């Protein structure tokens, strides 16, 4: 990857992104070094590494999910987390209102 990317990169193709992720996984470079070398945000690189890990894990499952199933599962998980957060927020608001009423008496 390092030699292949020595010249200025105008477009990060999937092949280039995967080569960089493989270098990071194999320990030949770090997220910080890649960030400095290619002027990329560390969070973006870490996201690509995490996506690769999830994809690899899914590919090695006995019954891998297709891309649509993966996104649907992720959406369900996010909707569940959002619902839980909303319930907690409502409970905190009610508790705060009760505390304010108790302090006012």
matplotlib code that plots the C-alpha trace (Angstrom):
import matplotlib.pyplot as plt

x = [0.0, 2.7, 4.4, 1.2, 0.0, 3.3, 2.0, -0.8, -4.1, -7.0, -9.6, -9.7, -11.0, -12.2, -8.9, -6.8, -9.0, -8.8, -5.0, -4.7, -7.0, -4.9, -1.7, -3.3, -4.6, -1.2, 0.5, 2.6, 1.2, -1.0, -4.2, -2.2, 0.6, -1.9, -3.8, -0.7, 0.6, -2.6, -4.2, -7.3, -9.3, -8.4, -12.1, -12.7, -9.8, -11.0, -14.5, -13.1, -11.2, -14.3, -16.4, -13.8, -13.8, -17.6, -17.6, -14.9, -16.7, -20.0, -18.2, -16.8, -20.2, -21.9, -24.9, -23.7, -26.1, -26.4, -25.8, -29.5, -29.9, -26.9, -28.4, -31.8, -30.3, -28.3, -31.4, -33.4, -30.6, -30.4, -34.2, -34.2, -31.4, -33.3, -36.5, -34.6, -33.0, -36.3, -37.9, -35.0, -35.2, -39.0, -38.4, -35.7, -38.0, -40.8, -38.4, -37.1, -40.6, -41.5, -38.4, -39.1, -42.7, -41.4, -38.9, -41.7, -43.9]
y = [0.0, 2.5, 2.2, 2.2, 5.3, 7.1, 9.5, 12.0, 10.3, 12.1, 9.4, 6.7, 3.7, 0.6, -1.1, 1.7, 1.8, -1.9, -1.9, 0.8, -1.1, -4.3, -2.4, -1.2, -4.7, -6.3, -3.7, -2.2, 1.2, 2.9, 5.0, 8.0, 7.5, 6.9, 10.0, 12.2, 10.6, 10.8, 13.8, 11.8, 12.1, 9.4, 8.8, 8.1, 5.6, 3.9, 3.7, 1.9, -0.5, -1.3, -1.7, -4.2, -6.1, -6.4, -7.5, -10.1, -11.4, -11.6, -13.3, -16.0, -16.8, -20.1, -18.2, -14.7, -11.8, -10.1, -6.3, -5.5, -7.8, -6.1, -2.6, -3.7, -5.2, -2.0, 0.1, -2.0, -1.7, 2.1, 2.4, 0.4, 2.6, 5.7, 4.5, 3.7, 7.1, 8.8, 6.9, 7.9, 11.6, 11.6, 10.0, 12.6, 15.5, 14.1, 13.7, 17.2, 18.6, 16.7, 17.9, 21.5, 21.2, 19.7, 22.5, 25.1, 23.8]
z = [0.0, 1.0, -2.3, -4.3, -2.5, -2.6, -5.3, -4.4, -4.1, -5.7, -5.1, -2.4, -4.2, -2.3, -3.3, -1.7, 1.4, 1.9, 1.4, 4.1, 6.5, 5.9, 6.7, 10.0, 10.9, 10.1, 12.3, 9.5, 10.2, 12.8, 12.5, 13.7, 11.1, 8.3, 9.4, 9.1, 5.9, 4.0, 5.7, 6.8, 9.9, 12.4, 13.2, 9.5, 9.4, 12.6, 11.1, 8.0, 10.2, 12.3, 9.1, 7.8, 11.1, 11.1, 7.4, 8.1, 11.1, 9.1, 6.2, 8.5, 10.1, 9.3, 8.0, 7.0, 6.7, 3.4, 3.3, 3.6, 6.6, 8.2, 7.8, 8.9, 12.1, 12.7, 12.2, 14.7, 17.2, 16.7, 17.0, 20.2, 21.6, 20.6, 22.3, 25.5, 25.4, 24.9, 27.9, 30.1, 29.0, 29.8, 33.2, 34.0, 33.0, 35.2, 38.1, 37.7, 37.6, 40.7, 42.5, 41.5, 42.8, 46.1, 46.5, 45.8, 48.6]

ax = plt.figure().add_subplot(projection="3d")
ax.plot(x, y, z, "-o")
ax.set_aspect("equal")
plt.show()
